[in-house]
Amino acid sequence: MNDIPEIHVETSPLEQANDPAEDLAYRLRQQRLTADFGYFALKTDALDELLQEATRVASLGLNSEFAKVLEHQGGGQGFVVRAGVGWRPGIVGHATVGDDLESPAGFAYHTGKPVISNHLDNEERFRTPSLLVEHGVKRAINVLIQTDSERYGVLEVDSPDEGKFDELDTAFLEGFANLLGVAIQRKQRDETLRFKEKQLEATIRHQEVLTHEISHRVKNSLTVVGSLLAMQARGSSSEEIRKALTDAQSRVQTIASVHDRLWRTDEVHTVSLDGFMIDLCRQLETMAGQHTLLCDVEPVTIQTDQAVTLGLLANELITNAFKYAYQSNAGEVVLRIFTVENGDLYFSVSDKGAGLPDNFNETKKSLGMKLISSLSQQLGGSPHWMNTSPGTRFMVQFRPIKTDQ
Protein backbone atom coordinates (compact mmCIF):
# COMPACT_ATOMS: atom_id res chain seq x y z
CA MET A 1 0.00 0.00 0.00
CA ASN A 2 3.01 2.32 -0.19
CA ASP A 3 1.69 3.87 -3.38
CA ILE A 4 -1.75 4.53 -1.88
CA PRO A 5 -2.06 8.00 -0.35
CA GLU A 6 -2.93 8.12 3.34
CA ILE A 7 -5.68 10.37 4.73
CA HIS A 8 -4.11 12.50 7.45
CA VAL A 9 -6.32 13.98 10.17
CA GLU A 10 -5.83 15.30 13.63
CA THR A 11 -7.15 12.97 16.33
CA SER A 12 -9.72 14.17 18.82
CA PRO A 13 -10.20 13.09 22.42
CA LEU A 14 -11.70 9.64 22.81
CA GLU A 15 -14.84 11.09 24.31
CA GLN A 16 -16.97 13.29 22.11
CA ALA A 17 -16.82 16.80 23.54
CA ASN A 18 -19.91 18.36 25.07
CA ASP A 19 -18.79 21.84 24.00
CA PRO A 20 -20.84 22.92 20.91
CA ALA A 21 -17.77 24.26 19.12
CA GLU A 22 -15.83 21.05 19.65
CA ASP A 23 -18.87 19.01 18.67
CA LEU A 24 -19.15 21.00 15.43
CA ALA A 25 -15.46 20.43 14.71
CA TYR A 26 -15.98 16.73 15.35
CA ARG A 27 -18.84 16.53 12.83
CA LEU A 28 -16.97 18.59 10.24
CA ARG A 29 -14.03 16.26 10.60
CA GLN A 30 -16.34 13.32 9.85
CA GLN A 31 -17.50 15.06 6.67
CA ARG A 32 -13.92 15.76 5.64
CA LEU A 33 -12.94 12.14 6.23
CA THR A 34 -15.88 10.97 4.11
CA ALA A 35 -14.95 13.33 1.28
CA ASP A 36 -11.29 12.29 1.37
CA PHE A 37 -12.28 8.63 1.35
CA GLY A 38 -14.49 9.22 -1.69
CA TYR A 39 -11.48 10.62 -3.55
CA PHE A 40 -9.37 7.67 -2.42
CA ALA A 41 -12.04 5.21 -3.60
CA LEU A 42 -11.96 6.71 -7.10
CA LYS A 43 -8.18 6.37 -7.32
CA THR A 44 -7.56 2.84 -6.10
CA ASP A 45 -8.27 -0.25 -8.18
CA ALA A 46 -7.67 -2.79 -5.40
CA LEU A 47 -10.69 -3.94 -3.39
CA ASP A 48 -8.60 -5.08 -0.41
CA GLU A 49 -6.93 -1.68 -0.14
CA LEU A 50 -10.31 0.03 -0.41
CA LEU A 51 -11.75 -2.03 2.46
CA GLN A 52 -8.68 -1.61 4.64
CA GLU A 53 -8.72 2.15 4.19
CA ALA A 54 -12.45 2.19 4.94
CA THR A 55 -11.85 0.62 8.37
CA ARG A 56 -9.05 3.05 9.12
CA VAL A 57 -11.16 6.08 8.25
CA ALA A 58 -14.24 4.75 10.06
CA SER A 59 -12.24 4.28 13.26
CA LEU A 60 -10.88 7.82 12.98
CA GLY A 61 -14.33 9.22 12.28
CA LEU A 62 -15.70 7.78 15.53
CA ASN A 63 -12.51 8.18 17.59
CA SER A 64 -12.36 4.43 18.13
CA GLU A 65 -9.50 1.98 18.30
CA PHE A 66 -11.17 -0.85 16.39
CA ALA A 67 -13.05 -1.15 13.11
CA LYS A 68 -13.71 -3.97 10.68
CA VAL A 69 -15.49 -4.90 7.48
CA LEU A 70 -17.44 -8.13 7.84
CA GLU A 71 -18.04 -9.80 4.46
CA HIS A 72 -21.05 -12.12 4.41
CA GLN A 73 -20.14 -15.62 3.28
CA GLY A 74 -23.58 -17.13 2.72
CA GLY A 75 -24.51 -20.75 3.15
CA GLY A 76 -24.66 -20.45 6.92
CA GLN A 77 -20.95 -19.62 7.18
CA GLY A 78 -21.52 -16.22 8.80
CA PHE A 79 -19.11 -13.32 8.25
CA VAL A 80 -15.36 -13.24 7.72
CA VAL A 81 -13.29 -10.27 8.90
CA ARG A 82 -12.22 -9.05 5.46
CA ALA A 83 -10.42 -5.88 6.65
CA GLY A 84 -9.80 -4.18 9.97
CA VAL A 85 -7.67 -2.01 12.23
CA GLY A 86 -6.72 -2.48 15.90
CA TRP A 87 -7.08 -6.26 15.94
CA ARG A 88 -4.30 -8.61 16.93
CA PRO A 89 -2.43 -10.44 14.11
CA GLY A 90 -4.28 -13.32 12.51
CA ILE A 91 -7.76 -11.82 12.84
CA VAL A 92 -8.10 -10.00 9.53
CA GLY A 93 -8.76 -12.42 6.70
CA HIS A 94 -9.34 -15.40 9.00
CA ALA A 95 -11.65 -14.74 11.96
CA THR A 96 -15.37 -15.39 11.52
CA VAL A 97 -18.48 -13.97 13.22
CA GLY A 98 -21.98 -15.42 13.34
CA ASP A 99 -24.70 -13.90 11.14
CA ASP A 100 -27.83 -14.90 13.10
CA LEU A 101 -30.25 -12.31 14.50
CA GLU A 102 -28.80 -12.69 18.00
CA SER A 103 -25.53 -11.26 16.70
CA PRO A 104 -25.36 -7.43 16.39
CA ALA A 105 -23.73 -7.76 12.97
CA GLY A 106 -26.24 -10.40 11.89
CA PHE A 107 -29.18 -8.26 12.99
CA ALA A 108 -27.84 -5.23 11.08
CA TYR A 109 -27.22 -7.38 8.00
CA HIS A 110 -30.61 -9.12 7.86
CA THR A 111 -32.82 -6.17 8.88
CA GLY A 112 -30.84 -3.35 7.30
CA LYS A 113 -31.14 -1.41 10.55
CA PRO A 114 -28.11 0.02 12.37
CA VAL A 115 -27.27 -1.46 15.77
CA ILE A 116 -25.77 0.59 18.59
CA SER A 117 -24.54 -1.22 21.69
CA ASN A 118 -23.10 1.27 24.17
CA HIS A 119 -22.88 -1.19 27.09
CA LEU A 120 -21.87 -4.61 25.83
CA ASP A 121 -21.30 -5.89 29.36
CA ASN A 122 -25.00 -5.40 30.08
CA GLU A 123 -26.36 -6.06 26.58
CA GLU A 124 -29.55 -8.13 26.75
CA ARG A 125 -30.73 -7.85 23.14
CA PHE A 126 -27.74 -9.60 21.56
CA ARG A 127 -24.92 -11.85 22.56
CA THR A 128 -21.50 -10.25 22.58
CA PRO A 129 -19.19 -11.95 20.05
CA SER A 130 -16.15 -13.58 21.63
CA LEU A 131 -13.90 -11.54 19.35
CA LEU A 132 -15.06 -8.34 21.05
CA VAL A 133 -14.72 -9.84 24.52
CA GLU A 134 -11.14 -10.92 23.80
CA HIS A 135 -10.21 -7.35 22.81
CA GLY A 136 -11.99 -5.69 25.72
CA VAL A 137 -14.54 -3.88 23.56
CA LYS A 138 -17.18 -2.06 25.59
CA ARG A 139 -19.32 -0.48 22.88
CA ALA A 140 -19.97 -1.09 19.18
CA ILE A 141 -21.94 0.21 16.25
CA ASN A 142 -22.90 -1.92 13.19
CA VAL A 143 -24.32 -0.73 9.85
CA LEU A 144 -25.18 -2.55 6.63
CA ILE A 145 -22.93 -2.31 3.56
CA GLN A 146 -25.29 -2.44 0.58
CA THR A 147 -24.57 -2.46 -3.15
CA ASP A 148 -27.23 -2.10 -5.84
CA SER A 149 -27.36 -5.83 -6.39
CA GLU A 150 -26.73 -7.37 -2.98
CA ARG A 151 -25.97 -6.94 0.70
CA TYR A 152 -22.20 -7.14 0.92
CA GLY A 153 -21.73 -7.25 4.67
CA VAL A 154 -21.42 -5.02 7.74
CA LEU A 155 -19.17 -2.13 8.71
CA GLU A 156 -18.50 -2.21 12.46
CA VAL A 157 -16.69 0.26 14.71
CA ASP A 158 -15.75 -0.86 18.26
CA SER A 159 -14.28 0.94 21.23
CA PRO A 160 -12.74 -0.34 24.50
CA ASP A 161 -13.45 3.03 26.15
CA GLU A 162 -16.44 4.16 28.12
CA GLY A 163 -18.65 6.52 26.22
CA LYS A 164 -21.63 6.58 23.93
CA PHE A 165 -22.26 6.33 20.22
CA ASP A 166 -25.24 8.51 19.30
CA GLU A 167 -27.62 8.97 16.37
CA LEU A 168 -25.29 11.42 14.63
CA ASP A 169 -22.52 8.82 14.79
CA THR A 170 -24.95 6.36 13.26
CA ALA A 171 -25.78 8.83 10.48
CA PHE A 172 -22.08 9.32 9.74
CA LEU A 173 -21.34 5.60 9.66
CA GLU A 174 -24.42 4.79 7.54
CA GLY A 175 -23.50 7.46 5.02
CA PHE A 176 -19.93 6.23 5.00
CA ALA A 177 -21.10 2.61 4.52
CA ASN A 178 -23.32 3.71 1.61
CA LEU A 179 -20.31 5.35 -0.04
CA LEU A 180 -18.30 2.20 0.59
CA GLY A 181 -21.07 0.08 -0.97
CA VAL A 182 -21.00 2.16 -4.16
CA ALA A 183 -17.19 1.88 -4.28
CA ILE A 184 -17.32 -1.89 -3.75
CA GLN A 185 -19.86 -2.24 -6.55
CA ARG A 186 -17.66 -0.23 -8.90
CA LYS A 187 -14.66 -2.39 -8.04
CA GLN A 188 -16.66 -5.57 -8.55
CA ARG A 189 -17.90 -4.36 -11.93
CA ASP A 190 -14.37 -3.39 -12.93
CA GLU A 191 -13.08 -6.81 -11.89
CA THR A 192 -15.91 -8.51 -13.79
CA LEU A 193 -15.16 -6.39 -16.85
CA ARG A 194 -11.45 -7.17 -16.67
CA PHE A 195 -12.25 -10.87 -16.31
CA LYS A 196 -14.56 -10.79 -19.33
CA GLU A 197 -11.97 -8.85 -21.32
CA LYS A 198 -9.37 -11.50 -20.52
CA GLN A 199 -11.83 -14.21 -21.54
CA LEU A 200 -12.55 -12.37 -24.78
CA GLU A 201 -8.84 -11.90 -25.48
CA ALA A 202 -8.24 -15.60 -24.83
CA THR A 203 -11.13 -16.50 -27.15
CA ILE A 204 -9.81 -14.21 -29.88
CA ARG A 205 -6.31 -15.67 -29.54
CA HIS A 206 -7.77 -19.17 -29.74
CA GLN A 207 -9.77 -18.29 -32.85
CA GLU A 208 -6.68 -16.77 -34.46
CA VAL A 209 -4.71 -19.92 -33.71
CA LEU A 210 -7.49 -22.01 -35.26
CA THR A 211 -7.63 -19.71 -38.31
CA HIS A 212 -3.86 -19.95 -38.78
CA GLU A 213 -4.02 -23.72 -38.37
CA ILE A 214 -6.82 -23.99 -40.92
CA SER A 215 -4.95 -21.73 -43.35
CA HIS A 216 -1.84 -23.85 -42.90
CA ARG A 217 -3.76 -27.05 -43.60
CA VAL A 218 -5.58 -25.55 -46.59
CA LYS A 219 -2.25 -24.33 -47.97
CA ASN A 220 -0.75 -27.79 -47.58
CA SER A 221 -3.77 -29.40 -49.20
CA LEU A 222 -3.66 -26.96 -52.12
CA THR A 223 0.06 -27.58 -52.52
CA VAL A 224 -0.65 -31.30 -52.80
CA VAL A 225 -3.33 -30.60 -55.41
CA GLY A 226 -0.93 -28.37 -57.31
CA SER A 227 1.74 -31.06 -57.24
CA LEU A 228 -0.72 -33.64 -58.57
CA LEU A 229 -1.73 -31.32 -61.39
CA ALA A 230 1.93 -30.73 -62.25
CA MET A 231 2.58 -34.48 -62.29
CA GLN A 232 -0.39 -35.05 -64.57
CA ALA A 233 0.77 -32.25 -66.85
CA ARG A 234 4.25 -33.76 -67.18
CA GLY A 235 2.81 -37.17 -67.91
CA SER A 236 0.29 -36.03 -70.50
CA SER A 237 0.97 -36.67 -74.18
CA SER A 238 -1.47 -33.95 -75.23
CA GLU A 239 -0.10 -30.43 -75.46
CA GLU A 240 -3.58 -28.98 -74.94
CA ILE A 241 -4.19 -31.04 -71.80
CA ARG A 242 -0.69 -30.30 -70.51
CA LYS A 243 -1.31 -26.56 -70.96
CA ALA A 244 -4.69 -26.75 -69.21
CA LEU A 245 -3.22 -28.69 -66.29
CA THR A 246 -0.28 -26.29 -65.96
CA ASP A 247 -2.63 -23.30 -65.93
CA ALA A 248 -4.78 -24.97 -63.28
CA GLN A 249 -1.69 -25.75 -61.19
CA SER A 250 -0.64 -22.09 -61.36
CA ARG A 251 -4.08 -20.93 -60.20
CA VAL A 252 -4.15 -23.38 -57.31
CA GLN A 253 -0.65 -22.33 -56.26
CA THR A 254 -1.76 -18.68 -56.19
CA ILE A 255 -4.53 -19.48 -53.70
CA ALA A 256 -2.09 -21.58 -51.67
CA SER A 257 0.29 -18.63 -51.42
CA VAL A 258 -2.45 -16.53 -49.80
CA HIS A 259 -3.04 -19.16 -47.12
CA ASP A 260 0.71 -19.51 -46.65
CA ARG A 261 0.94 -15.79 -45.92
CA LEU A 262 -1.99 -15.98 -43.47
CA TRP A 263 -0.36 -18.86 -41.67
CA ARG A 264 3.03 -17.18 -41.33
CA THR A 265 1.80 -13.76 -40.19
CA ASP A 266 -0.80 -12.27 -37.86
CA GLU A 267 -2.86 -11.24 -40.89
CA VAL A 268 -6.18 -13.06 -40.77
CA HIS A 269 -8.94 -10.82 -42.08
CA THR A 270 -6.64 -8.44 -44.00
CA VAL A 271 -3.52 -8.65 -46.15
CA SER A 272 -0.73 -6.13 -46.74
CA LEU A 273 -1.07 -5.89 -50.49
CA ASP A 274 2.51 -4.87 -51.28
CA GLY A 275 4.02 -7.82 -49.40
CA PHE A 276 1.50 -10.27 -50.80
CA MET A 277 1.95 -9.14 -54.41
CA ILE A 278 5.75 -9.06 -54.15
CA ASP A 279 5.67 -12.65 -52.87
CA LEU A 280 3.37 -13.62 -55.74
CA CYS A 281 5.63 -11.93 -58.30
CA ARG A 282 8.66 -13.81 -56.93
CA GLN A 283 6.72 -17.03 -57.33
CA LEU A 284 5.71 -16.15 -60.90
CA GLU A 285 9.29 -15.19 -61.77
CA THR A 286 10.19 -18.86 -61.54
CA MET A 287 8.05 -19.34 -64.66
CA ALA A 288 9.26 -16.16 -66.40
CA GLY A 289 12.10 -17.81 -68.27
CA GLN A 290 14.04 -15.04 -70.07
CA HIS A 291 11.39 -12.40 -69.27
CA THR A 292 11.60 -9.75 -66.54
CA LEU A 293 8.78 -9.12 -64.07
CA LEU A 294 8.54 -5.79 -62.25
CA CYS A 295 6.16 -5.32 -59.30
CA ASP A 296 5.25 -1.76 -58.22
CA VAL A 297 2.62 -1.93 -55.48
CA GLU A 298 1.60 0.80 -53.07
CA PRO A 299 1.61 -0.28 -49.38
CA VAL A 300 -2.10 -0.66 -48.67
CA THR A 301 -4.13 -3.13 -46.61
CA ILE A 302 -7.16 -4.84 -48.12
CA GLN A 303 -9.47 -7.64 -47.08
CA THR A 304 -8.20 -11.16 -47.59
CA ASP A 305 -11.04 -12.08 -49.96
CA GLN A 306 -10.12 -9.21 -52.28
CA ALA A 307 -6.45 -10.15 -52.07
CA VAL A 308 -7.23 -13.69 -53.23
CA THR A 309 -9.23 -12.36 -56.19
CA LEU A 310 -6.52 -9.85 -57.06
CA GLY A 311 -3.83 -12.53 -56.83
CA LEU A 312 -5.71 -14.84 -59.19
CA LEU A 313 -6.22 -11.97 -61.63
CA ALA A 314 -2.53 -11.03 -61.52
CA ASN A 315 -1.53 -14.67 -62.00
CA GLU A 316 -3.75 -15.01 -65.07
CA LEU A 317 -2.58 -11.78 -66.72
CA ILE A 318 1.14 -12.21 -66.01
CA THR A 319 1.30 -15.83 -67.19
CA ASN A 320 -0.58 -14.82 -70.35
CA ALA A 321 1.93 -12.01 -70.96
CA PHE A 322 4.84 -14.43 -70.54
CA LYS A 323 3.29 -16.78 -73.09
CA TYR A 324 2.00 -14.44 -75.77
CA ALA A 325 3.46 -10.93 -75.57
CA TYR A 326 7.00 -11.45 -76.81
CA GLN A 327 6.79 -14.68 -78.80
CA SER A 328 10.32 -16.09 -78.58
CA ASN A 329 12.03 -12.85 -77.51
CA ALA A 330 12.81 -11.61 -73.98
CA GLY A 331 10.67 -8.82 -72.62
CA GLU A 332 9.39 -6.97 -69.58
CA VAL A 333 6.06 -7.32 -67.77
CA VAL A 334 5.02 -4.71 -65.21
CA LEU A 335 2.39 -5.03 -62.48
CA ARG A 336 1.26 -1.81 -60.82
CA ILE A 337 -1.23 -1.09 -58.03
CA PHE A 338 -1.77 2.37 -56.59
CA THR A 339 -4.47 4.52 -55.00
CA VAL A 340 -6.27 7.15 -57.08
CA GLU A 341 -7.84 10.38 -55.80
CA ASN A 342 -11.29 8.98 -54.93
CA GLY A 343 -9.79 6.18 -52.82
CA ASP A 344 -10.16 3.48 -55.46
CA LEU A 345 -7.29 1.15 -56.30
CA TYR A 346 -5.92 1.11 -59.85
CA PHE A 347 -4.55 -2.25 -60.99
CA SER A 348 -2.69 -2.81 -64.26
CA VAL A 349 -0.50 -5.38 -65.98
CA SER A 350 1.39 -4.14 -69.04
CA ASP A 351 4.02 -5.29 -71.48
CA LYS A 352 5.86 -3.89 -74.54
CA GLY A 353 5.25 -6.82 -76.76
CA ALA A 354 3.24 -7.50 -79.88
CA GLY A 355 0.05 -5.83 -78.70
CA LEU A 356 -3.53 -6.98 -79.07
CA PRO A 357 -4.44 -8.87 -82.23
CA ASP A 358 -6.71 -7.15 -84.75
CA ASN A 359 -9.50 -9.61 -84.07
CA PHE A 360 -9.17 -9.30 -80.24
CA ASN A 361 -12.48 -9.75 -78.43
CA GLU A 362 -12.37 -9.59 -74.62
CA THR A 363 -15.78 -11.29 -74.45
CA LYS A 364 -14.62 -14.38 -76.28
CA LYS A 365 -15.38 -17.69 -74.67
CA SER A 366 -11.87 -18.88 -73.73
CA LEU A 367 -11.46 -19.94 -70.12
CA GLY A 368 -8.75 -17.37 -69.52
CA MET A 369 -10.83 -14.43 -70.74
CA LYS A 370 -13.88 -15.64 -68.84
CA LEU A 371 -11.79 -15.89 -65.69
CA ILE A 372 -10.28 -12.40 -66.14
CA SER A 373 -13.71 -10.87 -66.68
CA SER A 374 -15.23 -12.74 -63.72
CA LEU A 375 -12.40 -11.80 -61.33
CA SER A 376 -12.61 -8.15 -62.37
CA GLN A 377 -16.32 -8.11 -61.64
CA GLN A 378 -15.72 -9.77 -58.26
CA LEU A 379 -13.46 -6.84 -57.40
CA GLY A 380 -16.28 -4.49 -58.32
CA GLY A 381 -14.68 -3.10 -61.49
CA SER A 382 -14.80 -3.50 -65.24
CA PRO A 383 -11.84 -4.91 -67.22
CA HIS A 384 -10.25 -2.67 -69.87
CA TRP A 385 -7.69 -3.62 -72.52
CA MET A 386 -5.71 -1.21 -74.64
CA ASN A 387 -2.90 -1.22 -77.18
CA THR A 388 0.01 0.93 -75.97
CA SER A 389 2.12 0.79 -79.15
CA PRO A 390 4.15 -1.13 -78.42
CA GLY A 391 2.53 -3.59 -76.10
CA THR A 392 -0.68 -4.15 -74.19
CA ARG A 393 -2.07 -2.87 -70.95
CA PHE A 394 -4.86 -4.40 -68.91
CA MET A 395 -6.41 -2.25 -66.19
CA VAL A 396 -9.24 -2.35 -63.69
CA GLN A 397 -10.24 0.22 -61.08
CA PHE A 398 -12.08 -0.92 -57.97
CA ARG A 399 -13.06 0.23 -54.50
CA PRO A 400 -11.26 -1.63 -51.65
CA ILE A 401 -13.59 -2.98 -49.00
CA LYS A 402 -13.02 -1.23 -45.69
CA THR A 403 -10.92 -3.39 -43.42
CA ASP A 404 -13.05 -2.63 -40.31
CA GLN A 405 -16.21 -4.17 -41.77
N, C-alpha and C positions, 0 to 999 in steps of 0.2 A: 504493500500500500504506500510505498515511499513516493510514488508519483501522483497520489491522490491528495489534493489540498485538504488540510485540516481546517475546521471551523473554530476560530479562537474567540472565546468569550471570557468575561470576568465572572468568577464564581461569586455567588451570594451566600449569605449565612444559610445554614441548614434549615432553619425555621423561617417560614415566610413572615416578613415583617408586618407588624400591625400599623405602622406609619403609612398614611395614604401615599406619600411621595415615594417611599420605598416599594410599596405595593404596585404603584404604577410602573416604576422602573423594572420590577420583576415581570410584569405582564408584557411590557415592551420588549424585554429581552427574549421572552418566549416567541414573540412575533418575529424578531430578528433571526432567531435560531431557525424558525420554520422557513423563512425566506432564504436563508443561506443554504439550508438543506435542499430546498427546491432547486437551487442553482447547481448544487453538487449532484443531485439526481439526474439532471440533464447531461452532465459531463461524463459520468462514469458509465461504462458498459458492463461492469461486473456485478451480478446480483449479490454475491457474497459481500462485496465491499459496500454496496448500497445498504444491506441489512445491518452490517456491523456499524456503519456510520449512523444509521437510524437509532440504534440503541445508545450510542454515545451521546447523541444530541438530545434524545428523550430524557436521559438521566440528568443532563445539564439543565434542561428546561424545567425539571421538577426538583432540582437540587437534591438528587438522590444518588446513592452509591451504586445501586444495581438497576439494570434494565435488561430485557431480553425480548427477542422475537421468537414466538412459539409457532412453528409450522405444523399445521394439522396433517397427520399421516393417513387418516382414513382407515377403514377396515378394523376399527376397534383398537388401533395401535396408539391412540392418543396424540400428544404433541411431542415434537423433538425440539430442543433448544437449538435453533438454527444460527443465532447470533446473540451476543450479549457482552456486557461489561460488568466488572466487579466480581465475577464468579471465579472460584478456584479453578486451576487447570484441569482439563478433562471434562468439564461440564458442557461447554459449547460444542455442538456437533454430535454429542453423545447422549446426554441426559434426556430422559423423557418425563412427561407430566400427563396425568390422566385428563380425559376430555369429557367426563360425565358431568351432569348438572350440579353435583356436590362439590365440584372443583370450581374455584373462581374463574379460572381461564376457560373451563368448559362451559360454564354458564354464559359468560360473555360471548363465546363463539356461537353457541346454539341459539341464544335469544337475540343476539345483536345489541344487547344492552350493556353499558359500561358497569363495571363492578368496582366499588371502592370499599376497601377493608382497612379502616384506620386503627383497629385494635385486634390483630390476629390472635393474640393470646386469649381473648375472650370471644372470638368469632363463633357464633352459633349457627349462622346460615350455611356456611361451607366448612369443609375440612381444610386445614392448612397443609399444603404440600410439604413433604419432608425436605425438599430442596430449600424451601424458605426457612424452615426450622433450623437446618444445619448451618445456615448463614446468618442466623440471628435476625431475620427480617421481622419487623414489627407492624409494618403497614404496606399496603400494595394497592395498585390501581391497574385494572385490565380493560382493554378496549379491543374491539374487533378490527382486524385488517381485512378489508373487502376490496376485491377487484370487480370489474363489470360482470365477469363470468362466474366467479366463485368466491367463497370465503377462504382466504388464504390461511389465516391463523389469528394470533392474538399478540398485541404489543403490551408488555407488562413492565411497569416501573415499580421497584421495591426499595424500601428504606429501612435501615436498622435503627433509626432515630425516632424518638417520640415526636409527635406532631400530627398534622391532619391534612390530608388531601381534600380539596373542596371542589365545588361544581365548576369553578373557573379552571382548575387544573384538569378536570375531566374534559372540558371544552377544548383546552389546548391539546390534550393528548388525542382526543377523537379527531380533531382537525389534522393533526400531524399524522395519525394513522391513515386517514383518508388520502393524504398526499402520498404517503408511502404505498398505499394500495395502487394508486395510479402509476407510480414509478415501477412497482413490481410488474404490473400488467404490461407496461411498455417494454420492460426488459424481457418478459416472457415472449412477447410478440416478436421482438428483435431476434431472440434465440430461435424461435420457431422459423422465422424468415431465413435466418442464416442456415439452419438445418435443411430447409427446403431448397435453398440455393445450392448447397453442397450436393444434395440428392440430384438436383437438376443437372449440375455440372458433371456429376458422375454418370448420369444417364446419357448426356450428350457425348462424353468421352467414350462411353461404351458403344453408342451408335456410330461414332466416327471410326472406332476400331472395326466394327462389323462392316461398315461401308468400305474401308480400306481392304479388309479381308475379301469381301465380295469382288471388289475391283481387281484384286490380285488374282483371284481364281478365274474370273472372267477373262482377264488378260492371258493367263496361262492356257485356258481352253481355246481362246481365239488363236493363240500362237500354234497350238496343235492343229487346229483346222487349217491355218495358213500353211503349215508344213505339209499336211496331207494334200492340199491343193497343188503345192509346188511339186511334190512327188508325182502326182498324177500328170501334171503338165510335162514334166521331164520324160515320163514314160509313154506319152501319147504320140502316135504316129501322124496325127492330123495337126497341121499347122493352125487351122482355125480353132480346134479344140484347145490346143496348147496355149494359144493367145487368150482365149476366153478364161481358161483356168489361171493363167498368170495375172490377168486383170482382176479376177476375183480374189486371188491371194493378196494382191496389193491393197485392195479395199478392206479386206479383213484385217490386214496388218495395221492399217491406219486406225481402225477402231481399237485394236489392241494397244496401240501406242498411247491413246487417251487414257485407258484404264491403267496402263503402266505408270503414267504421270500421276494419276490420282492415288495410286498405291504408294508411290515414293515420296509424296508431299502431303501437306495438310490441306491441299485443295480438294474439296469434296463437291460443293455445289457450284464453284466457280473455277475458272482456269485463267492463268496469266497468258494472254494470247501470244505475246512475243516469245516466251520460252517454249510454249507448246509448238508454235509454227517453226521455230528454229530447229527443234528436235525433229519435227516431221521432215523438214528440208534436208537435214543430215541423213535421215533414213532414205529419202528419195535420191540423194546424191549417189548412193550405192548402185542405183540403176541408171545413172546419167551417162555412163560410158565416157565419151570424149566431150560431152556437153558441160557447161557451167551453169550452176543454179545459184542465184542471188536471192536472199530473203531480207526484205526491208519491212519490218513490222513495228508499229507504234506500241509502246508498253501500255496495254489496256486490259482490264479484266472483264470477261464475259461469262455467261452461264455455260455450264458444262455441255448442255444439250446443243447450244449453238456452236460450241467449239468442235464437237463431233461432226456436225453438219459441214462446218467450214473446212475441217480437215479432210473430209471425204471429197468435197468440191475441189480443194487444192490438189489432192492426190490425182483426181481424174484429169484436171487441166494440165498439170505438169507432166504426167506420164504421156498424155497425148502430144504435148509439145516436143518431148524427147523423141517420140516416134515419127512425127509427121512434119515438123517445122523445117528441119534442115536437111532432110533426105540423108545422104551419107556424109555430110560435112559437119564439123564441130560448130556449136553455136551457144548462145546465152539465153537463159530463161530467167525472168525476173518476177518474183511474187512481191506484191506490195499491199499493205493494209495500213490505213491511217484514218483519223477522224476528220470529218468535214464540219463546216460551220454550224449546221443544225444539230450536231451530235450524232449523226449517222456514221457508220463505218463504210469506207470505200475499199473494196477488195478488187484486185486485178492480177491477172497473170498475162505476161506479154513475152513476145520473142521478136527476133529480127530475121525471121526465116522467109519462107516462100509466100506467106500470106494466105488469105482465104481463097479457095477455088471459086471460079466464076459461077459455078452451079451450087454454091454453098446454101444450105437451107437448115437453119438452126432448129426447125421443127421436124426434121426428118426422124425416121423411126428407129435409128440405131440405138442400142442400149446406152452407149456413152452419152449421146445427146439427150436422151430421155432422163438419164441420171443427173446431168448437169442442170437441166431445166427444173427437175423436181427439187434438187437440193437448193437451188436459188430461191425457189418459191417457199421452201421451208424456212429460209432465212428471212423471208418477208420482202424480198426484192425481185426484180426482173432481170434476167440475163441479157447482156448486150455484147455483141461481137463487132469488131471493126478492123479494117485493114489500116495499117500504120505506115505502109510503104517505106521501108520494107517491114514485113512482119505482121503479126496479129496481136490484138489485145482483146482479152475478155475482161468484163467488169460487171460488178453488181454492187449496188448501194443498199444498205439495210440498216434498220434501227436495232441496236443491241438491247436485249432485255435487261431491265434493271436488276442488278445483282442482289438487291434486298427484297425481292418479291419471292 
